[in-house]
């Protein structure tokens, strides 16, 4: 094809509406051809061939294709290594520009650098744009010009800085005529890529106004639908963070804070890339002598610890790919503080299982639980699973759903005594951090 084209590369932004990079591509002056790559560098690492995240992406890609077909265009969907795919596309098309949105994870940064250099060598301009967060990189800094390492002052500055400019939508619809008019192309099936669908329903994109309004009062109760379940949509960009932040700003500050946490952890990953390389945010915590107990770790993974709220959370995760956020804190604290098992083991297990897995948020949450992260609280905060149950699931509604055998002889005895575990944890942490 001799017509100069602009290609838009979809990644964590699987929507046509209010998409920053797509907006700039559509305004380039060239016909626009969208691209998505099922990246084998990522997919080949997934052991579970029923991984629901791949199924979610595949469904989102089909939805995009339907929308583009209605506009008389198509989505190019490739399966392979990005470097090889872009070589093929450069040979097949006259590509004047490529636009995409920023990704802040270590693999993505290295990938985009290499692809950008290759495209530039072919005379193709490569542009990336901010889309998956409100503020990124160094847009929110302290008065001293340094990145925030504690959430509360960061969120305060975030709220002082935000305005309509940062929250306004990109009017992509006004430029849809710029899509290249062409016949729809085939999408590789899940089976061809070595995966298979589970067929369970995914959380919806819409969130009720009442849920956001009552979020503060209901978000910590795992037995009710008090959270939005939008995290998977934010993870893959099937909804707009700007639209959601606008809604939250007018309805509920607590809900808005949850969105700010996303920005916070992304900027932590950007400024402190070592956290994405398996190291503690605070290096002194890498001195902790973790117990590498495979048997107890497996019991935790399978929800057989003898602590009902921990077991309920792990079973919910294993079955659905979701775990209530309050329960995530409890199970993470239990693994790191009660069992003294390295937070990196838990982080990796969640990375395998979570439908909404996001490196920055997952890493931030696990380091917060272990005390090694950005949390301002001291390391000796240790969640008591029993008191957490009494406070957030007193009628055992959530627990009985996932641990129906709780009152039978089949249910295991506690894997460790709480008082013993607490004392052991404090001694081990003190030894590492104080050189005792």
Number of C-alpha atoms within 10 A of each C-alpha: 9 8 11 15 22 30 28 25 23 24 19 19 26 23 20 19 17 21 29 23 24 30 22 20 28 24 16 17 12 19 18 28 24 24 18 18 17 19 16 14 12 11 18 11 9 14 9 12 18 16 20 22 19 20 20 18 17 18 14 18 20 14 14 19 22 16 16 22 17 11 16 15 24 25 27 19 20 18 18 17 14 20 15 12 16 17 14 11 15 16 12 11 15 18 24 19 21 24 25 27 21 21 19 19 17 15 12 12 13 12 14 18 11 14 18 18 14 17 20 13 10 15 13 18 16 20 16 17 16 16 24 26 20 18 20 19 17 14 11 23 17 13 9 6 9 11 20 21 21 14 17 15 13 20 20 12 16 20 15 10 12 13 11 9 7 13 15 12 17 17 15 19 13 11 14 18 14 19 22 21 16 14 11 16 13 12 16 13 12 16 10 9 16 11 18 17 17 11 10 9 8 14 13 11 14 10 14 8 13 10 19 23 17 16 20 15 11 17 20 18 20 21 17 12 13 19 21 17 19 17 20 22 23 23 19 22 20 22 24 21 21 22 14 17 21 17 15 20 15 11 18 17 16 18 23 20 20 13 21 22 17 22 24 29 22 25 25 26 24 20 16 14 17 15 21 19 10 14 16 23 24 13 12 12 19 16 14 17 14 17 13 13 12 10 9 18 21 12 15 25 22 16 24 23 23 17 23 26 27 27 23 24 28 28 22 19 21 18 11 16 19 22 25 20 15 15 23 20 18 20 27 25 26 25 22 24 30 25 23 24 22 21 26 17 15 21 20 15 12 26 16 18 21 20 23 22 21 20 21 22 19 19 28 27 22 25 26 21 26 27 26 22 23 19 18 12 9 9 20 15 14 21 19 15 20 15 11 15 21 11 12 18 18 14 12 16 13 22 23 16 13 19 21 13 14 16 9 8 8 8 16 14 12 12 15 14 10 20 11 10 17 19 13 16 22 15 13 17 22 15 14 15 15 8 8 9
